[in-house]
Amino acid sequence: MILVGIPTAFIAMAIAGVIWGRNVGGRIFTDAPEHFTSAEGASDEKELPSFGMVLAIVLTPLCLILLGEVRDSGQRQLRQVRAMAGKQQALQR
C-alpha cells in the first residue's frame, strides 16, 4: 500500500499544488486586505515566546503519546505473562 500511496501522493501534490495553482493564480488576482497592508499598530519588534515555552508545547503531546504507548505495551506484556502463568498452573494440576 505504501509503495502505491507515496508515488500517488507526489503526483497529486504536483497536480494540485503546482500546476493548478500556477494556472489559477495567473487568472485570478485580489488585493490584500487593508489590515494587512496598513502600518497602524504594527511594530517591528514583536515579543516572541521563550524557547522553553515552545519546547514545552511541542514536547508535551509527544511525551503523553510515548507514556500511553509504554503503558499499553506494559499492560499487553503483563496479560501475556498472566496467561502463560495460568496455562502453566493448569498443566501442573
Beta strands, then each sheet from edge to edge (+ up, - down):
end
